[in-house]
Structures are given as C-alpha cells and as structure tokens.
Amino acid sequence: MTTEQQNRIVSAQVVLYENGRLHENAAQECEKYFLEAGFEVGDLYAGSFAITASVAAFEQLFGCHLINDDKGTHVESDTDLIVYELPLAGLNDYLRHYINVLTFTAPPDFGPSDY
C-alpha cells in the first residue's frame, strides 16, 4: 500500500450494546479510548458513534490490513467475502464488553460508483 493510501482518512461506526448491557459510562469510556488513540470521535446517536482516522491508524489499532476500492473501505480477507467489520481482538476486554460491532459502511448498490 502506498503512503498516499496509508494516509487516506476513513470512518467507521462504533455500535454499542444496548438492552441492559450499555452501562451509562460506556459511551464516554469508548469515546475517550479512541480519542487517546488519535481518532476523531463523532457525536453519540442512537447507541453508536463514528470514529475517523487514517488507514494506517486503523490498521495499527486493529491489527488488520484495509482495502479501499469500489466496494468501499473493508478489511482484507483470505476469502472472497467482503468484510466490513473490524476485528475487536486488539481492544481490551473492558471495551469489548461494550462494543457490539465496529464496522465500515458498505457503499450503496445503486447510483454512481465514483463517489
């Protein structure tokens, strides 16, 4: 991957657990963690918030390689499947307890593809 690709800014959505598993301080703890890791953090809305950083920052924190192509930003996979969910294994147990999924958004299946 080129330096330009590594420096590209991307965003992912952090979806927190609900239904009793969402501790009142969970969002603040998760937001604080990502801020300290150098990510920009969006506003909490409906139990989720966005995180934004360079491809390199995502790869370093989550221990995976990202691909950014006509299928959007996704995690490199050994299969033919497109994987939008980031692996949570690199996060500490405390955070994994609160995070349901951390995912990139797939591009729409319609309209122009040169967004």
C-alpha positions in Angstrom: 0.0 0.0 0.0 1.4 3.4 -0.9 1.9 6.2 1.6 -1.0 8.1 0.0 -3.3 5.1 0.6 -2.0 4.8 4.2 -2.7 8.5 4.9 -6.2 8.3 3.4 -8.8 9.3 6.0 -11.7 6.8 6.6 -14.5 6.5 9.1 -16.1 3.5 10.8 -19.2 3.2 13.1 -18.9 2.0 16.7 -22.2 0.3 17.7 -22.5 -0.2 21.4 -24.6 -2.9 23.1 -28.0 -2.0 24.4 -30.7 -3.8 26.3 -29.1 -3.6 29.7 -25.5 -4.1 28.6 -25.0 -0.4 27.8 -23.6 1.0 31.0 -24.2 4.7 31.4 -20.5 5.5 31.1 -19.8 3.0 28.3 -20.0 5.6 25.5 -17.8 8.0 27.4 -15.2 5.3 28.1 -15.2 4.2 24.5 -15.0 7.7 23.1 -12.1 8.5 25.5 -10.2 5.4 24.3 -10.5 6.3 20.7 -9.6 9.9 21.3 -6.5 8.9 23.2 -5.6 6.6 20.3 -5.6 9.6 17.9 -9.0 9.1 16.3 -11.7 11.8 15.8 -14.9 10.9 17.5 -18.4 11.8 16.4 -21.4 12.5 18.5 -23.2 9.6 20.1 -26.5 9.0 18.4 -28.9 6.0 19.0 -26.2 4.0 20.7 -23.4 4.5 18.2 -20.8 7.0 17.1 -18.3 7.4 14.3 -14.5 7.2 14.5 -12.3 8.8 11.9 -8.5 8.4 11.3 -6.0 7.5 8.6 -6.0 3.9 7.2 -2.6 3.5 8.9 -4.1 4.4 12.3 -6.9 1.8 11.8 -4.5 -0.9 10.7 -2.2 -0.2 13.7 -5.0 -0.2 16.3 -7.0 -3.2 14.9 -4.1 -5.2 13.6 -5.5 -5.8 10.2 -5.0 -4.6 6.6 -7.6 -2.4 4.9 -8.6 -2.1 1.3 -10.3 1.0 -0.1 -11.8 0.3 -3.5 -15.1 0.4 -5.4 -16.6 -1.8 -2.6 -15.7 0.9 0.0 -13.3 0.5 2.9 -13.1 -3.1 4.1 -10.9 -5.5 5.9 -8.5 -7.7 3.8 -9.8 -11.2 4.0 -8.5 -14.7 2.9 -11.9 -15.5 1.5 -13.9 -14.0 -1.4 -16.2 -12.4 1.1 -16.1 -8.6 1.7 -15.6 -8.0 5.4 -16.7 -4.6 6.7 -16.4 -5.4 10.4 -13.2 -4.6 12.2 -11.7 -7.3 14.5 -12.2 -6.4 18.2 -9.5 -8.8 19.4 -6.9 -6.0 19.8 -9.1 -4.0 22.1 -9.1 -4.6 25.8 -11.7 -6.7 27.5 -13.4 -3.7 29.1 -14.1 -2.1 25.7 -15.1 -5.3 24.0 -17.7 -5.8 26.7 -19.4 -2.6 25.5 -18.9 -2.7 21.7 -21.3 -4.8 19.7 -19.7 -4.2 16.3 -17.2 -1.8 14.8 -17.9 -1.5 11.0 -17.3 0.4 7.8 -20.4 1.2 5.8 -20.8 -0.6 2.5 -21.4 1.6 -0.5 -24.9 1.6 -1.9 -25.7 -1.0 -4.6 -27.2 1.7 -6.8 -26.3 5.1 -8.3 -22.9 6.4 -9.4 -19.9 4.5 -8.3 -17.4 7.4 -8.4 -18.3 8.9 -5.1 
